[in-house]
């Protein structure tokens, strides 16, 4: 870096001596008339001094002594107001967390050199960090882009900052950044996210194909391409890619590939996929894998295509590989199948492993959930009881069993089960709430119900269901005004409107003689649950 320094002269002193003392007399200053330029020797000497200060400041900055570096850089400014020095001072102020001063000195740098890319980039970052506004930063990055349209850091910054403001602009910058980065995984992932956001499936698949072609031996690029084909229902292409590398891929890679494909097929519920599954099932049966996860993925797809006997064979093969270390993953997989509403596939998997892992309570518990959801309540009671038999301290099973007994009007059994659950987990808000609501529905022990509901709210104060329970109990106790306040809050904070909460609020309004509010609130409940006879009858009576 070349630094130009400008000096200044001072009055010259004439020293005379006499025997007693020195007499110092100022000479006439040259500056009183016209400053004289420094000699070449003086200018070189001052440039040398400034350069030493600059080197010293840079070394201090390099070792993290930013405050000392700032002082050293400011010494340089005595000789020359150089853009690079202001830029460096801005960097140091940013490093010690003084964003305002960092911005000030970086802006001074740009006044002296408006096309300094490092200073423009630094100011853009500072604006984002300290002002939290996208537009000024985007404008700065666009200035850099006009100077250097291939600067990768700027392309990435513009793409990321444009995502929420203009996805189309983000696509433009990501396209360039992807090519410039050599299809970097992270940039591909981000660009793919934007394409999914704007629902451009063709461009998404094309992106993953291009990355795969750029990195054909990269397992991650294969995984992303398989995922793209799977999500957008091009299953034949996904199977073909997997089969190309099945013989050389690691088990962990195949597990990811097949599980992605299996879950996509199950979740999409695309019946056209059955023909494609049937095409590849023979190769699945011959595939010599020792991966428990791969075999279960084969079983899911066989089940989906209606080949239950083949699925059973895959489960048998997988069970020979299963041990106690497999249980946590098997339970997690079971929950994932239930969350994705996979029906008979989840039931087959959970039922099989309930018989295989005969000591584990999670599988009969999950079978209880399946049967309860299917309104097969006696079977559900049997499964929950089996879970408790395997583990007497399985609090969730006690709670679910309690709710089913109360549903069957077997109140002593239900109350006892809830009591067991609360004895095991007294601070579980769900158990407290559910038991409170069960008591309130039969107007039994309302004081006890109120205490349970209050405890649930104290543990989770912003839960609309818990507020509804408490408000309903207050209604049953005749505390109508307070019940309305609580139920209105429950309606206000719920993410999705609940018909039962609206019904309870309408009943409270009716009791308070606020008939118009009662009628309009009940109409909202009926819109959510239009076949509820209780709501229909209530609406007819309110006319």
Protein Blocks (a to p, Z undefined) as FASTA:
>chain_A
ZZdddddddddddddddfkbccddddddfklmoccdddfklmmmmmmmmmmmmmmmmmmm
mnopamlmmmmmmmmmmmoccfklmmmmmmmmmmnopaklmmmmmmmmmmmmmmlmklmm
mmmmmmmmmnopaklmmmmmmmmmmmommbmklmmmmmmmmmmmmmmlmmmmmmmmmmmn
oopaklmmmmmmmmmmnopaklmmmmmmmmmmmmmmlmklmmmmmmmmmmnopaklmmmm
mmmmmmmpcfklmmmmmmmmmmmmmmnopaklmmmmmmmmmmmmmpccfbfklmmmmmmm
mmmnopamlmmmmmmmmmmmgcfklmmmmmmmmmmmmmnonojmmmmmmmmmmmmmmmbm
klmmmmmmmmmmnopaklmmmmmmmmmmmomklmklmmmmmmmmmmnopaklmmmmmmmm
mmmmmmlmklmmmmmmmmmmnopakllmmmmmmmmmmmmmmbmklmmmmmmmmmmnopam
lmmmmmmmmmmmpmbdcfklmmmmmmmmmmnopaklmmmmmmmmmmmmmmbmklmmmmmm
mZZ
